[in-house]
Amino acid sequence: MSQLLAGKKVAFLVATEGVEQIELTDPWDALVAEHAQPSIVSTESGTIQAFNHLDKADVFDVDVVVELAKSSEYDALVLPGGVANPDFLRMNPGAVAFARSFFDTGKPVAVICHGPWTLVEAGVVAGRTLTSWPSVRTDITNAGGTWVDEEVVVCTSGPNTLISSRNPDDLPAFCATLTDTLRQSEASTRAIEGS
């Protein structure tokens, strides 16, 4: 594995419960394998309760409360799904503002499954092409986005790179695209700094 992502910090924005565990742990593990530093940002301190569909799974420690988190301290954002997780997040003004700030600063965002609900609330999907769990399609199109049914979608027609996938079956492609995007970003930064 490459060490090109060493030192890269990636925020995983999740509610205190309802995140689909595999959509948290698979991208997390892919980033750790590349020597990046993921951290859990949530709406409350303590722990978050992950789920396997509707069944409780493991708990994970919160690294930063969203009110104290700043996008300037991270290189990218990951929004895992689960049905309840993004629904809770879109009702939290701090979480919505944190997600929006990655678009405002042009940093990559990766979202999967029901995760785009938070982006719809943040007002950042207009003019963007993305995918999601099928039931989120109408929300995306009503918010001005273009929904497609593909394993992974990379949209660069906006202020940042937006990576999206539909469901846990897409995680291999989602994780590979996330790490590739961050590697390309780092390589571009190093090339600019070296010139």
Secondary structure, 3 states (H helix, E strand, C coil): CCCCCCCCEEEEEECCEEEEHHHHHHHHHHHHHCCCEEEEEECCCCEEEEEECCEEEEEEECCEEHHHCCHHHCCEEEECCCCHHHHHHCCCHHHHHHHHHHHHCCCCEEEECCCHHHHHHHCCCCCCEECCCHHHHHHHHHCCCEECCCCEEEECCCCCCEEEECCHHHHHHHHHHHHHHHHHHHHHHHHHHHC
